[in-house]
Each structure stands twice: as C-alpha cells, then as structure tokens.
Amino acid sequence: MRRNGPNISTPESRTKEKGAGFGDLWEALGGGIPWRSSSEEIDVYHRAETARLLRHRKERAMSDSLPTHAISVRPSWAWAIATGHKLFENRTWRLPTSRIATPVYLHASARDTPESYADCAAICQSLGVSLPALDSLPSSALLALIEFPSRCTTPRAAVCRSSPWASGPRCWPVRVISALSTPIPCRGALGFWRVPDDVQSAVPRSLREVA
C-alpha cells in the first residue's frame, strides 16, 4: 500500500515550474518578448519593434509638417481636382499671398447641385474623362493635399485660355500634392478654415496607405 507523504520536488522541477508560471504571466501581461523565446524569435521581435517605432516617428514627422487649413469645393469639382484633371480653381476673390505655394487640404463640401454637376460632367466629357455619378461622389470629407503654386489670374490670361477649367472671375492654378487613400469625414466652412485636431490625427495613416 502506497503511503501519502510530502510532495518532494527537485530543484530542476521547481525551476521549471517557476519559469513556466512566470512566462505565462509575462506573456499574459504583454511583456514584450515571449518567455523562453529562441534567438530567431527574439530577432524577429526586435525587427518588428524597430519597424513599429520607425512608423511612429514617420507619422509624428508627418503630423508636424501637415497643413492646418482646408478649402471646400463642391463634390464634383473636388473629385476633378483630386484626380488631377481640374487644373484651376475658380473664385470671386483673390488668392491670399500667404496661401501661395502653401499646402492645404482639399475638402469636398456637403452637397452639389444638378446644374453644377452637369457643368463639371460636360467638361470631363470633352476631355474624355468619366465623372462618377453624383450620388457616388465623396462629400463632407477631406480628399487630398493640394497647393496653389502661383498667384491667381483671369480667364483672359494666356495660361488660362487653353483650359476649359478656367472660367474665373479669378483663376487659381492648383496642383495635387498627395491624394488620401480614403476620404476623411469632416464638416467644412467658407474660405480657408482650420481642420479640427481629431480629423488631423487620421491623416498620416491615410497618407501612409497611399505610399
């Protein structure tokens, strides 16, 4: 008959049990490198962590250099700018000197009118470009980073005469810096307006996805 005696463990078994318990706890708490990892696993972990830190630094650098203001354009015309077709933005007022060659966000406004959409569609058709249906165009959202590289002009200027997009009375040359991979929802305003901080924080990831 077997006696019930004290549970005697060897130093090796105690070490093993202690290591296993600590390793389980370590991994459960998200302690980084899994306990008892091989040298290959540790190398993979370090490379992944390095890549993550580099992405974080890149996003921080992007955030520091991103514009703070946006300009709203009706959805059909905003689409034409974001896709690189529309080379002039038409306004009744002069482009402020401080906005020349200064990046801003292109924002598609909340709504378009059938007349405005038809005008844009006619120009697109004359250039062999297919404008998406009105109800499928992004609206109330940031679409791209753009800039106005030079001072505004008028439809009579030589640079504007050959472009169907330049109708005036003030024509602002426009250039796309980078389109966003996904439109970022945001309410707009008149003129150049400041983009809320919570919307700004979503931009670096969208730019990274484009790259």
Secondary structure, DSSP 8 states (H G I E B T S, - for coil): ----------HHHHHHHHHHHHHHHHHHTT-SS-TT--HHHHHHHHHHHHHHHHHHHHHHHHHHHS-SEEEEE-HHHHHHHHTT---EEEESS---GGGBT--EEEEE-S---HHHHHHHHHHHHHTT-----GGGS--SEEEEEEEB-S--B-TTSHHHHT-TT---SEEEE-EEEEEEEEEEE----SSEEE--HHHHTTHHHHHHHH-
